[in-house]
Amino acid sequence: MFDPLFEENSYIYLSYCANTEETHFTRYKWSPESGLSDPAVIVKTTIVPADPWHRFGSAGFEEDGVTLWMLSGDHFHSEHG
């Protein structure tokens, strides 16, 4: 997801499973010369024991262009229901 002020700050936000236990919501800075910066982890969740199911969901900015929101998953286990 691109920051609403991407043309000014070059921020890109991504969510990904770092491993079977951790999910990261991160911010990168884009540069035409060097590509993406190292990630700045904004939110990290850890599930033990490992759960390969739904983690972070949608993310976005409020109309003010400053307030960032993110929905987290339910960590649903299929054997439970």
C-alpha positions, 0 to 999 in steps of 0.5 A, a space after each residue: 500500500 502506498 502512503 497518501 503522501 508517497 510523492 513526498 515521503 516515498 513510503 510503502 507499507 507491506 504485511 507478510 509472514 516472516 515465518 510460521 510464528 511471526 507476522 510483520 506489518 512494515 514500512 519501506 522507503 522507495 528510492 529510484 536509485 537503490 530500490 526499497 530500504 530495509 523494513 521498519 517493523 511497525 507491528 509484529 505479532 507472534 503466535 505460539 504454537 505456530 499457526 499458518 492461518 489468517 494473520 493481518 488483513 486490510 490496512 489503510 489511511 483515514 481521510 486525514 492522510 495521517 491516521 493509519 489503521 490495520 485489521 488483524 486476522 482471527 488466527 483461526 484453527 480449522 481443527 477447532 471449527 
